[in-house]
């Protein structure tokens, strides 16, 4: 049984560009949460998807948007990239608010 | 602001010694979870303790929770070099069951 998978592993973009990150949840999980982790910090909650709807959102601007598909996989989109968006983006899946299982993350560098 | 704050920020011990990390939080919780992260990679779930529990064990890990002091501790016994990692506590708050809120972590170095 594959755990949570994320793609791509690494990504380099320039300021102003747009990026899409992808996440496939652990088998049997229906909820996907996204987190941003800056260097030396703990992960910060971006938003959570359940039944293809955004259920909860952290303190992130509208430039951050997402989507959940019928197969429970999810995408995180960031528009108009800023240097400060450089971070490790983590996806976690769960059965609603039960234990969350994290993927390996996508390292985004904005130049 | 972050809900959980780990203490100390960094800890260096010899292999075989015990490591204790503490976590304090601000609001009432549904549960508290500890995670390990190696070198900026994904987080590995270690243990979950619910608000009505006081202590849990898992292998070499022992977690305590004191809801009156809004604090938790993670004890790793007989540490190994492979335990070198960052350790985070994360809470699920009682009100609204909001998703995980992480602290800044404790960086543990176990020297062989």
HADDOCK unambig.tbl for C-alpha pairs under 7 A between the chains (distance, minus, plus):
assign (segid A and resid 41 and name CA) (segid B and resid 104 and name CA) 4.97 0.50 0.50
assign (segid A and resid 42 and name CA) (segid B and resid 102 and name CA) 5.62 0.50 0.50
assign (segid A and resid 42 and name CA) (segid B and resid 103 and name CA) 5.50 0.50 0.50
assign (segid A and resid 42 and name CA) (segid B and resid 104 and name CA) 4.35 0.50 0.50
assign (segid A and resid 42 and name CA) (segid B and resid 105 and name CA) 6.27 0.50 0.50
assign (segid A and resid 43 and name CA) (segid B and resid 102 and name CA) 6.03 0.50 0.50
assign (segid A and resid 44 and name CA) (segid B and resid 102 and name CA) 6.92 0.50 0.50
assign (segid A and resid 45 and name CA) (segid B and resid 101 and name CA) 6.97 0.50 0.50
assign (segid A and resid 90 and name CA) (segid B and resid 42 and name CA) 6.96 0.50 0.50
assign (segid A and resid 101 and name CA) (segid B and resid 45 and name CA) 6.83 0.50 0.50
assign (segid A and resid 102 and name CA) (segid B and resid 42 and name CA) 5.98 0.50 0.50
assign (segid A and resid 102 and name CA) (segid B and resid 43 and name CA) 5.65 0.50 0.50
assign (segid A and resid 102 and name CA) (segid B and resid 44 and name CA) 6.82 0.50 0.50
assign (segid A and resid 103 and name CA) (segid B and resid 42 and name CA) 5.52 0.50 0.50
assign (segid A and resid 104 and name CA) (segid B and resid 41 and name CA) 5.53 0.50 0.50
assign (segid A and resid 104 and name CA) (segid B and resid 42 and name CA) 3.95 0.50 0.50
assign (segid A and resid 105 and name CA) (segid B and resid 41 and name CA) 6.49 0.50 0.50
assign (segid A and resid 105 and name CA) (segid B and resid 42 and name CA) 5.64 0.50 0.50
